[in-house]
Amino acid sequence: MTKREAYKEVLRRLRQRYKKTDETFVVWTTPLELVVGTVLSAQCTDKRVNLVTKNLFKNYKTAKDYAKADLGTLKREIYSIGFYNSKAKYLKGIGARLLKAYDGKVPKTLDDLLTLPGVSRKTANLIMAKAWGKPTGVAVDTHVRRVAPRLGWTKETNNVAKIERDLNTLLDSKDYLAINEHLIMLGRDLCKSTPNCAACPLQDICPTGRRNLKSKSGY
């Protein structure tokens, strides 16, 4: 089985095993909500972010709302999220940048998104795929960075830019978002820092799974 055949089989199996629910990922209804929710989700669980944004999105509906927000109030409203001091500044900065450069609208290009405070390439890739239906690259988060090398899709383990490059080359662009989301679900469930290969639906096509199971069997 080639790497391309293997990735398609991985995706097929993971789609069978994992179904998305409302709180699996950041919940949003507008591109601005997606930007805010994704920025807040850095080093924080999506479940926690969704609890916070349920009220936040009622109070802040436009770029102007964030730009004009009182920083102290904004910090209190997102206090339960990690790095709330920096993230509150990001949200105000995003609002100001959108007002100044994009007429208060979320831009539709990757390069423009990357000019927003707190928006990394991972975040921009997600926004492009989810908000605008334009897959620009695989969003490499903690789970993707951990799982992709185990699957043999990249030799990199730390450099997210190189991991993204390898995955973008291997995958069909239409699958960038699906691979990100399904590797996240696998990473949360079984492929943690210590992988549970025995329970994994990919064990027979995953190089790490095969090695681990062979080692345990003594052969």
DRENPA-3360 file (N, C-alpha, C; in nm, 2 decimals, always signed):
BEGIN
1 = MTKREAYK = +0.08/-0.12/+0.00/+0.00/+0.00/+0.00/+0.09/+0.13/+0.00 ~ +0.07/+0.21/-0.10/+0.14/+0.34/-0.10/+0.10/+0.43/+0.01 ~ +0.18/+0.54/+0.03/+0.14/+0.63/+0.14/+0.01/+0.70/+0.11 ~ -0.01/+0.73/-0.02/-0.14/+0.79/-0.06/-0.26/+0.70/-0.04 ~ -0.24/+0.57/-0.07/-0.35/+0.47/-0.05/-0.37/+0.46/+0.10 ~ -0.26/+0.46/+0.18/-0.27/+0.44/+0.32/-0.35/+0.56/+0.39 ~ -0.31/+0.68/+0.35/-0.38/+0.80/+0.41/-0.53/+0.80/+0.38 ~ -0.57/+0.75/+0.26/-0.71/+0.75/+0.22/-0.78/+0.64/+0.31;
9 = EVLRRLRQ = -0.71/+0.53/+0.33/-0.77/+0.42/+0.42/-0.78/+0.47/+0.56 ~ -0.68/+0.54/+0.61/-0.68/+0.60/+0.74/-0.80/+0.69/+0.76 ~ -0.82/+0.78/+0.66/-0.94/+0.87/+0.67/-1.07/+0.80/+0.67 ~ -1.08/+0.69/+0.58/-1.20/+0.61/+0.57/-1.23/+0.55/+0.71 ~ -1.13/+0.49/+0.77/-1.16/+0.42/+0.90/-1.19/+0.52/+1.01 ~ -1.12/+0.64/+1.01/-1.14/+0.73/+1.12/-1.28/+0.80/+1.10 ~ -1.33/+0.81/+0.98/-1.46/+0.87/+0.96/-1.57/+0.77/+1.01 ~ -1.54/+0.64/+1.00/-1.63/+0.54/+1.05/-1.63/+0.54/+1.20;
17 = RYKKTDET = -1.52/+0.56/+1.26/-1.51/+0.55/+1.41/-1.56/+0.68/+1.48 ~ -1.53/+0.80/+1.42/-1.55/+0.92/+1.49/-1.66/+1.01/+1.42 ~ -1.75/+1.05/+1.49/-1.86/+1.14/+1.44/-1.84/+1.27/+1.52 ~ -1.85/+1.38/+1.44/-1.84/+1.51/+1.51/-1.96/+1.55/+1.58 ~ -1.95/+1.61/+1.70/-2.06/+1.66/+1.78/-2.04/+1.81/+1.79 ~ -2.14/+1.88/+1.84/-2.14/+2.03/+1.85/-2.02/+2.08/+1.93 ~ -1.97/+2.00/+2.03/-1.87/+2.05/+2.11/-1.73/+1.98/+2.08 ~ -1.73/+1.91/+1.97/-1.60/+1.84/+1.94/-1.49/+1.95/+1.91;
25 = FVVWTTPL = -1.54/+2.05/+1.84/-1.45/+2.16/+1.80/-1.51/+2.30/+1.83 ~ -1.44/+2.40/+1.80/-1.49/+2.54/+1.83/-1.63/+2.56/+1.76 ~ -1.73/+2.61/+1.83/-1.86/+2.63/+1.78/-1.86/+2.78/+1.73 ~ -1.91/+2.80/+1.61/-1.92/+2.94/+1.55/-2.03/+2.95/+1.45 ~ -2.07/+3.07/+1.43/-2.18/+3.09/+1.32/-2.14/+3.20/+1.22 ~ -2.03/+3.28/+1.25/-1.99/+3.38/+1.16/-1.83/+3.36/+1.15 ~ -1.78/+3.41/+1.04/-1.63/+3.41/+1.03/-1.56/+3.48/+1.14 ~ -1.61/+3.59/+1.19/-1.55/+3.65/+1.30/-1.55/+3.57/+1.43;
33 = ELVVGTVL = -1.66/+3.50/+1.45/-1.67/+3.41/+1.57/-1.56/+3.29/+1.55 ~ -1.55/+3.25/+1.43/-1.45/+3.14/+1.41/-1.31/+3.19/+1.44 ~ -1.27/+3.31/+1.39/-1.14/+3.37/+1.42/-1.12/+3.38/+1.57 ~ -1.22/+3.44/+1.64/-1.20/+3.46/+1.78/-1.19/+3.32/+1.86 ~ -1.28/+3.23/+1.82/-1.28/+3.10/+1.89/-1.15/+3.02/+1.87 ~ -1.10/+3.03/+1.75/-0.98/+2.96/+1.71/-0.86/+3.02/+1.78 ~ -0.85/+3.15/+1.79/-0.74/+3.22/+1.86/-0.75/+3.18/+2.01 ~ -0.87/+3.18/+2.07/-0.88/+3.15/+2.21/-0.85/+3.00/+2.24;
41 = SAQCTDKR = -0.86/+2.91/+2.14/-0.84/+2.77/+2.16/-0.70/+2.73/+2.17 ~ -0.60/+2.82/+2.14/-0.46/+2.79/+2.15/-0.43/+2.75/+2.29 ~ -0.38/+2.63/+2.31/-0.34/+2.57/+2.44/-0.46/+2.57/+2.54 ~ -0.57/+2.55/+2.49/-0.69/+2.54/+2.57/-0.79/+2.44/+2.50 ~ -0.87/+2.37/+2.58/-0.96/+2.28/+2.51/-1.08/+2.35/+2.44 ~ -1.12/+2.29/+2.33/-1.24/+2.35/+2.26/-1.36/+2.35/+2.35 ~ -1.37/+2.26/+2.44/-1.49/+2.25/+2.52/-1.49/+2.37/+2.61 ~ -1.38/+2.41/+2.67/-1.37/+2.53/+2.76/-1.40/+2.65/+2.68;
49 = VNLVTKNL = -1.34/+2.66/+2.56/-1.36/+2.78/+2.47/-1.51/+2.80/+2.44 ~ -1.58/+2.69/+2.41/-1.72/+2.70/+2.38/-1.80/+2.74/+2.50 ~ -1.76/+2.71/+2.62/-1.83/+2.76/+2.74/-1.82/+2.91/+2.75 ~ -1.70/+2.96/+2.72/-1.67/+3.10/+2.74/-1.73/+3.18/+2.62 ~ -1.72/+3.13/+2.50/-1.78/+3.21/+2.39/-1.93/+3.21/+2.38 ~ -1.99/+3.12/+2.45/-2.14/+3.12/+2.46/-2.19/+3.26/+2.50 ~ -2.13/+3.32/+2.60/-2.16/+3.45/+2.65/-2.09/+3.56/+2.57 ~ -1.96/+3.53/+2.54/-1.88/+3.63/+2.47/-1.94/+3.68/+2.34;
57 = FKNYKTAK = -1.99/+3.58/+2.26/-2.04/+3.61/+2.13/-2.18/+3.69/+2.14 ~ -2.24/+3.69/+2.26/-2.36/+3.77/+2.28/-2.33/+3.91/+2.30 ~ -2.21/+3.94/+2.35/-2.17/+4.07/+2.38/-2.08/+4.14/+2.27 ~ -2.02/+4.06/+2.20/-1.93/+4.11/+2.09/-1.96/+4.04/+1.96 ~ -2.02/+4.12/+1.87/-2.08/+4.07/+1.75/-2.00/+4.12/+1.62 ~ -1.93/+4.23/+1.64/-1.86/+4.29/+1.53/-1.71/+4.32/+1.56 ~ -1.64/+4.35/+1.46/-1.50/+4.39/+1.48/-1.49/+4.51/+1.57 ~ -1.58/+4.61/+1.55/-1.58/+4.73/+1.63/-1.60/+4.70/+1.78;
65 = DYAKADLG = -1.69/+4.60/+1.81/-1.71/+4.56/+1.95/-1.58/+4.52/+2.02 ~ -1.50/+4.44/+1.95/-1.37/+4.40/+2.01/-1.27/+4.52/+2.01 ~ -1.27/+4.60/+1.91/-1.17/+4.71/+1.90/-1.20/+4.81/+2.01 ~ -1.33/+4.83/+2.04/-1.36/+4.93/+2.14/-1.38/+4.87/+2.29 ~ -1.36/+4.74/+2.30/-1.38/+4.68/+2.43/-1.29/+4.73/+2.53 ~ -1.34/+4.73/+2.66/-1.25/+4.76/+2.77/-1.16/+4.64/+2.80 ~ -1.03/+4.66/+2.80/-0.94/+4.54/+2.81/-0.96/+4.47/+2.94 ~ -0.98/+4.54/+3.05/-1.00/+4.47/+3.17/-1.12/+4.38/+3.18;
73 = TLKREIYS = -1.23/+4.44/+3.12/-1.36/+4.36/+3.11/-1.34/+4.24/+3.02 ~ -1.27/+4.26/+2.91/-1.25/+4.15/+2.82/-1.17/+4.04/+2.89 ~ -1.07/+4.08/+2.96/-0.99/+3.98/+3.03/-1.07/+3.90/+3.13 ~ -1.16/+3.97/+3.20/-1.25/+3.90/+3.30/-1.34/+3.80/+3.23 ~ -1.39/+3.84/+3.11/-1.48/+3.75/+3.04/-1.42/+3.63/+2.98 ~ -1.29/+3.63/+2.96/-1.22/+3.51/+2.91/-1.12/+3.45/+3.01 ~ -1.14/+3.49/+3.14/-1.04/+3.46/+3.24/-1.01/+3.31/+3.26 ~ -1.12/+3.22/+3.24/-1.10/+3.08/+3.26/-1.02/+3.01/+3.15;
81 = IGFYNSKA = -0.99/+3.09/+3.04/-0.91/+3.04/+2.93/-0.76/+3.07/+2.95 ~ -0.68/+2.97/+2.93/-0.53/+2.99/+2.94/-0.48/+3.11/+2.87 ~ -0.38/+3.18/+2.92/-0.32/+3.30/+2.86/-0.42/+3.41/+2.83 ~ -0.51/+3.43/+2.92/-0.62/+3.52/+2.89/-0.57/+3.67/+2.87 ~ -0.46/+3.70/+2.94/-0.41/+3.84/+2.92/-0.37/+3.86/+2.78 ~ -0.29/+3.77/+2.72/-0.24/+3.79/+2.58/-0.36/+3.78/+2.49 ~ -0.45/+3.68/+2.52/-0.56/+3.66/+2.42/-0.66/+3.78/+2.42 ~ -0.68/+3.84/+2.53/-0.77/+3.96/+2.54/-0.71/+4.07/+2.45;
89 = KYLKGIGA = -0.57/+4.09/+2.45/-0.51/+4.18/+2.37/-0.52/+4.15/+2.22 ~ -0.51/+4.02/+2.19/-0.52/+3.97/+2.06/-0.66/+4.01/+2.00 ~ -0.77/+3.98/+2.08/-0.90/+4.01/+2.04/-0.92/+4.16/+2.01 ~ -0.87/+4.24/+2.10/-0.88/+4.39/+2.07/-0.80/+4.42/+1.94 ~ -0.69/+4.36/+1.93/-0.60/+4.39/+1.81/-0.66/+4.34/+1.68 ~ -0.73/+4.23/+1.69/-0.80/+4.17/+1.57/-0.91/+4.27/+1.53 ~ -0.99/+4.31/+1.63/-1.09/+4.41/+1.59/-1.04/+4.53/+1.53 ~ -0.93/+4.59/+1.59/-0.87/+4.71/+1.53/-0.82/+4.69/+1.39;
97 = RLLKAYDG = -0.75/+4.58/+1.37/-0.69/+4.55/+1.24/-0.80/+4.53/+1.13 ~ -0.91/+4.46/+1.17/-1.01/+4.44/+1.08/-1.08/+4.57/+1.04 ~ -1.10/+4.66/+1.13/-1.16/+4.79/+1.11/-1.07/+4.87/+1.02 ~ -0.94/+4.87/+1.05/-0.84/+4.96/+0.97/-0.82/+4.91/+0.83 ~ -0.80/+4.78/+0.81/-0.76/+4.73/+0.69/-0.86/+4.65/+0.60 ~ -0.97/+4.60/+0.67/-1.06/+4.52/+0.59/-1.21/+4.56/+0.61 ~ -1.23/+4.68/+0.64/-1.37/+4.73/+0.65/-1.45/+4.65/+0.76 ~ -1.38/+4.60/+0.86/-1.45/+4.53/+0.96/-1.48/+4.38/+0.93;
105 = KVPKTLDD = -1.44/+4.34/+0.81/-1.47/+4.20/+0.77/-1.35/+4.11/+0.78 ~ -1.37/+3.98/+0.80/-1.27/+3.88/+0.80/-1.22/+3.86/+0.66 ~ -1.09/+3.88/+0.64/-1.03/+3.87/+0.50/-1.04/+3.72/+0.45 ~ -1.03/+3.71/+0.32/-1.05/+3.58/+0.25/-0.93/+3.52/+0.19 ~ -0.81/+3.58/+0.23/-0.68/+3.52/+0.18/-0.60/+3.48/+0.30 ~ -0.51/+3.38/+0.28/-0.43/+3.34/+0.39/-0.33/+3.45/+0.43 ~ -0.27/+3.52/+0.34/-0.17/+3.62/+0.37/-0.24/+3.73/+0.46 ~ -0.36/+3.77/+0.42/-0.43/+3.87/+0.50/-0.46/+3.82/+0.64;
113 = LLTLPGVS = -0.51/+3.70/+0.65/-0.54/+3.65/+0.78/-0.42/+3.65/+0.87 ~ -0.30/+3.62/+0.82/-0.18/+3.62/+0.89/-0.14/+3.75/+0.95 ~ -0.20/+3.86/+0.90/-0.17/+3.99/+0.96/-0.25/+4.02/+1.08 ~ -0.34/+3.93/+1.12/-0.43/+3.95/+1.24/-0.35/+3.91/+1.36 ~ -0.35/+3.99/+1.47/-0.29/+3.95/+1.59/-0.33/+3.81/+1.64 ~ -0.24/+3.73/+1.68/-0.27/+3.60/+1.74/-0.31/+3.49/+1.64 ~ -0.31/+3.52/+1.51/-0.35/+3.43/+1.41/-0.22/+3.36/+1.35 ~ -0.20/+3.24/+1.38/-0.09/+3.16/+1.33/-0.12/+3.10/+1.20;
121 = RKTANLIM = -0.03/+3.03/+1.13/-0.06/+2.97/+1.01/-0.16/+2.85/+1.03 ~ -0.15/+2.78/+1.14/-0.25/+2.68/+1.17/-0.39/+2.74/+1.18 ~ -0.40/+2.85/+1.25/-0.53/+2.92/+1.26/-0.58/+2.96/+1.13 ~ -0.49/+3.02/+1.05/-0.53/+3.08/+0.92/-0.58/+2.96/+0.83 ~ -0.51/+2.85/+0.83/-0.55/+2.74/+0.75/-0.69/+2.69/+0.79 ~ -0.72/+2.69/+0.91/-0.85/+2.64/+0.96/-0.96/+2.74/+0.91 ~ -0.93/+2.87/+0.93/-1.03/+2.97/+0.89/-1.05/+2.97/+0.74 ~ -0.95/+2.95/+0.66/-0.97/+2.94/+0.51/-1.05/+2.82/+0.48;
129 = AKAWGKPT = -1.03/+2.71/+0.54/-1.11/+2.59/+0.51/-1.25/+2.60/+0.56 ~ -1.27/+2.64/+0.68/-1.40/+2.64/+0.75/-1.49/+2.75/+0.70 ~ -1.43/+2.87/+0.70/-1.51/+2.99/+0.67/-1.53/+3.01/+0.52 ~ -1.43/+2.99/+0.45/-1.43/+3.02/+0.31/-1.43/+2.90/+0.21 ~ -1.42/+2.78/+0.27/-1.42/+2.66/+0.18/-1.30/+2.65/+0.09 ~ -1.18/+2.71/+0.13/-1.06/+2.72/+0.05/-0.95/+2.65/+0.13 ~ -0.92/+2.52/+0.10/-0.81/+2.45/+0.17/-0.68/+2.50/+0.13 ~ -0.61/+2.56/+0.22/-0.47/+2.62/+0.19/-0.36/+2.54/+0.25;
137 = GVAVDTHV = -0.39/+2.45/+0.34/-0.29/+2.37/+0.40/-0.35/+2.29/+0.52 ~ -0.28/+2.19/+0.57/-0.32/+2.12/+0.69/-0.29/+2.20/+0.81 ~ -0.38/+2.22/+0.90/-0.36/+2.29/+1.03/-0.29/+2.19/+1.12 ~ -0.16/+2.22/+1.15/-0.08/+2.13/+1.24/-0.09/+2.17/+1.38 ~ -0.17/+2.11/+1.46/-0.18/+2.13/+1.60/-0.10/+2.03/+1.68 ~ -0.12/+2.02/+1.81/-0.04/+1.93/+1.89/-0.07/+1.79/+1.85 ~ -0.20/+1.75/+1.83/-0.23/+1.62/+1.79/-0.18/+1.58/+1.66 ~ -0.20/+1.66/+1.56/-0.15/+1.63/+1.42/+0.01/+1.62/+1.43;
145 = RRVAPRLG = +0.07/+1.70/+1.50/+0.22/+1.69/+1.51/+0.26/+1.56/+1.58 ~ +0.18/+1.51/+1.67/+0.22/+1.38/+1.73/+0.18/+1.26/+1.65 ~ +0.06/+1.26/+1.59/+0.01/+1.15/+1.52/+0.07/+1.13/+1.38 ~ +0.09/+1.23/+1.30/+0.14/+1.22/+1.16/+0.27/+1.15/+1.15 ~ +0.37/+1.18/+1.24/+0.50/+1.10/+1.23/+0.48/+0.95/+1.26 ~ +0.39/+0.92/+1.36/+0.36/+0.78/+1.39/+0.30/+0.71/+1.27 ~ +0.23/+0.78/+1.19/+0.17/+0.71/+1.07/+0.27/+0.70/+0.96 ~ +0.38/+0.76/+0.98/+0.48/+0.75/+0.87/+0.46/+0.86/+0.76;
153 = WTKETNNV = +0.39/+0.96/+0.79/+0.36/+1.06/+0.68/+0.46/+1.17/+0.68 ~ +0.54/+1.18/+0.78/+0.65/+1.28/+0.79/+0.76/+1.23/+0.89 ~ +0.88/+1.27/+0.86/+0.99/+1.23/+0.95/+1.01/+1.34/+1.06 ~ +0.94/+1.45/+1.04/+0.95/+1.56/+1.13/+0.87/+1.54/+1.26 ~ +0.91/+1.58/+1.37/+0.83/+1.57/+1.49/+0.81/+1.70/+1.57 ~ +0.89/+1.80/+1.53/+0.87/+1.93/+1.60/+0.85/+2.05/+1.51 ~ +0.91/+2.05/+1.39/+0.89/+2.17/+1.30/+0.76/+2.16/+1.23 ~ +0.66/+2.24/+1.28/+0.53/+2.24/+1.23/+0.52/+2.28/+1.08;
161 = AKIERDLN = +0.61/+2.37/+1.04/+0.61/+2.42/+0.90/+0.65/+2.30/+0.81 ~ +0.75/+2.22/+0.85/+0.79/+2.11/+0.77/+0.69/+2.00/+0.77 ~ +0.62/+1.98/+0.89/+0.52/+1.88/+0.89/+0.40/+1.92/+0.80 ~ +0.36/+2.04/+0.80/+0.26/+2.09/+0.71/+0.30/+2.07/+0.57 ~ +0.42/+2.10/+0.53/+0.47/+2.09/+0.40/+0.46/+1.94/+0.35 ~ +0.50/+1.85/+0.44/+0.50/+1.71/+0.40/+0.35/+1.66/+0.39 ~ +0.26/+1.70/+0.48/+0.13/+1.66/+0.47/+0.06/+1.72/+0.35 ~ +0.08/+1.85/+0.32/+0.03/+1.91/+0.20/+0.06/+1.84/+0.07;
169 = TLLDSKDY = +0.19/+1.79/+0.07/+0.24/+1.72/-0.05/+0.17/+1.58/-0.06 ~ +0.15/+1.52/+0.05/+0.09/+1.38/+0.05/-0.06/+1.38/+0.02 ~ -0.13/+1.47/+0.08/-0.28/+1.47/+0.08/-0.34/+1.54/-0.04 ~ -0.46/+1.50/-0.07/-0.54/+1.58/-0.16/-0.59/+1.70/-0.08 ~ -0.59/+1.82/-0.15/-0.63/+1.94/-0.07/-0.77/+1.93/-0.01 ~ -0.86/+1.86/-0.08/-0.99/+1.85/-0.03/-1.00/+1.78/+0.10 ~ -0.89/+1.71/+0.14/-0.89/+1.63/+0.26/-0.81/+1.70/+0.37 ~ -0.76/+1.82/+0.35/-0.68/+1.89/+0.45/-0.75/+1.90/+0.58;
177 = LAINEHLI = -0.87/+1.95/+0.58/-0.95/+1.98/+0.70/-0.99/+1.85/+0.76 ~ -1.04/+1.75/+0.69/-1.08/+1.63/+0.74/-0.97/+1.55/+0.81 ~ -0.85/+1.56/+0.76/-0.74/+1.49/+0.82/-0.70/+1.56/+0.95 ~ -0.70/+1.69/+0.95/-0.68/+1.77/+1.08/-0.78/+1.72/+1.18 ~ -0.91/+1.73/+1.15/-1.01/+1.70/+1.25/-1.01/+1.56/+1.30 ~ -0.98/+1.46/+1.21/-0.99/+1.32/+1.25/-0.86/+1.28/+1.32 ~ -0.75/+1.34/+1.29/-0.63/+1.31/+1.36/-0.64/+1.37/+1.50 ~ -0.71/+1.48/+1.52/-0.73/+1.54/+1.65/-0.82/+1.44/+1.73;
185 = MLGRDLCK = -0.92/+1.39/+1.67/-1.01/+1.30/+1.75/-0.94/+1.17/+1.79 ~ -0.85/+1.12/+1.70/-0.77/+1.00/+1.73/-0.67/+1.03/+1.84 ~ -0.61/+1.15/+1.83/-0.51/+1.19/+1.93/-0.57/+1.21/+2.07 ~ -0.69/+1.26/+2.07/-0.76/+1.28/+2.20/-0.81/+1.14/+2.26 ~ -0.84/+1.05/+2.17/-0.89/+0.92/+2.22/-0.79/+0.81/+2.24 ~ -0.71/+0.78/+2.15/-0.62/+0.67/+2.16/-0.47/+0.70/+2.14 ~ -0.44/+0.79/+2.05/-0.30/+0.82/+2.01/-0.25/+0.93/+2.09 ~ -0.24/+0.91/+2.22/-0.19/+1.01/+2.32/-0.04/+1.00/+2.33;
193 = STPNCAAC = +0.01/+1.07/+2.43/+0.16/+1.06/+2.44/+0.21/+0.92/+2.45 ~ +0.13/+0.83/+2.51/+0.16/+0.69/+2.51/+0.04/+0.63/+2.43 ~ +0.07/+0.58/+2.30/-0.04/+0.54/+2.22/-0.10/+0.41/+2.26 ~ -0.23/+0.39/+2.25/-0.30/+0.27/+2.28/-0.32/+0.19/+2.15 ~ -0.21/+0.14/+2.10/-0.21/+0.08/+1.96/-0.30/-0.04/+1.96 ~ -0.32/-0.12/+2.07/-0.40/-0.24/+2.07/-0.54/-0.21/+2.04 ~ -0.59/-0.09/+2.07/-0.73/-0.05/+2.05/-0.75/+0.03/+1.93 ~ -0.65/+0.06/+1.86/-0.65/+0.16/+1.75/-0.70/+0.09/+1.62;
201 = PLQDICPT = -0.80/+0.15/+1.55/-0.85/+0.09/+1.42/-0.74/+0.09/+1.31 ~ -0.63/+0.16/+1.33/-0.53/+0.18/+1.23/-0.41/+0.09/+1.25 ~ -0.41/+0.00/+1.35/-0.29/-0.07/+1.40/-0.22/-0.15/+1.28 ~ -0.30/-0.20/+1.19/-0.24/-0.29/+1.09/-0.18/-0.21/+0.97 ~ -0.22/-0.08/+0.96/-0.16/+0.01/+0.85/-0.08/+0.12/+0.91 ~ -0.05/+0.12/+1.04/+0.03/+0.23/+1.10/+0.16/+0.17/+1.14 ~ +0.27/+0.22/+1.09/+0.41/+0.17/+1.12/+0.43/+0.16/+1.27 ~ +0.39/+0.26/+1.34/+0.41/+0.26/+1.49/+0.33/+0.15/+1.55;
209 = GRRNLKSK = +0.21/+0.14/+1.51/+0.12/+0.03/+1.57/+0.17/-0.11/+1.54 ~ +0.22/-0.13/+1.42/+0.28/-0.26/+1.39/+0.40/-0.29/+1.47 ~ +0.49/-0.19/+1.49/+0.61/-0.21/+1.57/+0.57/-0.24/+1.71 ~ +0.48/-0.16/+1.77/+0.44/-0.18/+1.91/+0.38/-0.31/+1.94 ~ +0.29/-0.35/+1.85/+0.22/-0.48/+1.87/+0.32/-0.60/+1.85 ~ +0.41/-0.58/+1.75/+0.51/-0.69/+1.73/+0.60/-0.70/+1.85 ~ +0.64/-0.59/+1.91/+0.73/-0.59/+2.03/+0.66/-0.65/+2.14 ~ +0.53/-0.63/+2.16/+0.46/-0.69/+2.27/+0.44/-0.84/+2.26;
217 = SGY = +0.43/-0.88/+2.13/+0.40/-1.02/+2.10/+0.53/-1.10/+2.11 ~ +0.64/-1.03/+2.11/+0.77/-1.10/+2.12/+0.83/-1.16/+2.00 ~ +0.77/-1.12/+1.88/+0.82/-1.16/+1.75/+0.88/-1.05/+1.67;
% end
